[in-house]
Structures are given as C-alpha cells and as structure tokens.
Amino acid sequence: MKKLISLLLALGMALSLVSFAGAEAALPSVAVVVAGGLGDRSFYDSANGGLEQLKAEGARGTVIECKEDASLFEQSLIAAAESFDFVVAVGWEFWEPLEAIAPELPGTKFIFVDNELTDIGNVYAITYAENEGSFLVGYIAAKLSATGVIGAVGGEDNITINNFMAGYKQGAACANPDVKVEISYTADYEDPAKGKEHALALYDKGADVVFQVAGKTGEGVFEAAKEKGKYAIGVDSDQKYIAPDVIVCSMIKEVGRSIYDAVTRYAEDGVFPGGTAWNADMESGFISVGYGDDAMPQQVSEALKAEVSALAAKIVSGEIVVETTR
C-alpha cells in the first residue's frame, strides 16, 4: 500500500510539473507586419524567421507584407491588433503610424523593430548596433581591396541606413586611412535591378568591394559583382550562400532572434517593457560577421578573421568606440 501511495504521489507530482511547464511555455499570439516584402533573404526574412520559431513552439502567428505601400502601414497595424496579442512593426516606416494608433489600442503590445520610439507605453522598441558590425566588414573590405576604393549601396539616405555607413567608413579607415569609400542610395528596397545599376556604377568608379544595405534591392549588388568579377558583402543575414564566389562575408543583425527573445521573455515573466528601447549589440551577441560555411570559398583569410575577432573584442570592451547616427 505504501508503495502504491508513493507511486501515485510521484505520478501526481510529474503531472503537475508537466502542467506547469505547459503553462510556462504558453506563448502569446504574434503578428509581424513588414514595411516591405518577404523574399529579401535578409532583414524581413530574418524577422519572419523569428515568427516561424515562435509558431513552431506553439504560438499563433501571421506575417503581413506592406510591399512599401505607405497606404497600408496604418491599416495593417490596426488589422493585426484586432486579432493578435503582439504586433511587431518591422521597419522605420512605421514610426508615424505607431504614434497615431498605438495610444488608441492600449490592449495591444507593439514591438517596433529598428527605431527608438520610447514615449508610448505599449510600444517596446528594438534598435541594433549595426554600426558595430559594419565597422568590421568595412575593415574587411579595405583589407581585401586592391584598388583602394570600396563602396556601399544603401536603400535610403536615412538615420538607420547611415548607421551602417558610419561604421563601414570608420572600419575601412582603421584598415587603410587612405581608402576611398563611395556610397550610393537607391531609394528602394524591393528592386534588384536598381541595386545592380547602382553597384555597377560603383564598380566602374574603381570600387572592388561593395557592401549592400538595401534589402531585396541589394541582391542586384551580387549580380553586379558576378558580372564584374568583383566582391560584395551581404547584410542582416549570412548571405554568402546566395553567391559564394563573390560574397566575402555578411554583417549579421539578428532581427528574428531579437523578436523571439522579446516575446518569450514576456511569456516567462509577464513583464512588457513598453516605453523603453533595447539596443541589440555585439556584446549581447545580436551583431556579428558571417563567412558562410567551410564548404564555401573563403576569400577572407584565417589571419584576417583573427584580426576581425580581435577588433570585435575591442568594440565590446569599449576600447574602440564606433561612430553612430543614432
């Protein structure tokens, strides 16, 4: 009888633990609203990757693409708020729409990716130290350049894109004070043909390495690099697999993982840090450089990778302070 009672007690405790674990794992519903569209294999796809991970762990979720149509920004946020606990607005374009609607929807928890909007109580902002990672790829670009000229193609001339550019130029100067950095803006994130056109112009100016910071438009940079027999650098995700013979490295910005972490932290502790901003940086592991895998051509030598790692450590320690536009 004692053995039976002990067995029943043990079984009851096990069931209680399973029930508690299940309650802990319960995730809120999440809608990710992107200013552009999926398929960029960088910024927006990274955000969607975070959503997919949440869905795989039991969250109900959806993604809404605005395709850079400004008339859809506000109504997409409102539609998402009607059916989901969390609405993740991905892209600086949502600044004004969030200012307009978030105060009117206090029951919805908004996460604003890529901009620091901190004066609304139900908006949690996530910014990124893309300048830190860009410093490192700028260093690599200058070290690999045979012409002493490198370039960058940006989607827009704005604070966020120029945060990449600030780090890129500083890192390049650290490698070679005489390097020339040519920058071109496409005013578009969805048109690879424009990216190719702008990159070809930079290569024609003597650049032999071009950093793409233009979302899907930036895929045209890779096409231009292949056509010209030059090098390119990817952005936001490790993009080397797209064109391993010309993409030497990528500046990685863990957008998806930051969304996943923000939502799961809330699921664990029930605290939503609305009205604040989190800067996901190199020290916290959300900014890094990717070189693809060992099966891919490695244009960056092990010695140069070691230099880059040493520079990253100096950035984390504060010995190197990277310039920023934020």
ABEGO torsion letter per residue (X at the ends): XAAAAAAAAAAAAAAAAAAAAAAAABBBBBBBBBABBBGAGBAAAAAAAAAAAAAAAGBBBBBBBAGGBAAAAAAAAAAAAAABABBBBBEAAAAAAAAAAAAABAABBBBBBGBBBAABAABBBBBBBAAAAAAAAAAAAAAABAAGBBBBBBABBBAAAAAAAAAAAAAAAAABAABBBBBBBAGBAABAAAAAAAAAAAAAAGBABBBBBAEAAAAAAAAAAAAAGBBBBBBGBBAAAABAAABABBBBBBAAAAAAAAAAAAAAAGBBBBGBBBBBBAAAGABBBBAEBAABBBABBAAAAAAAAAAAAAAAAGABBBBBAX
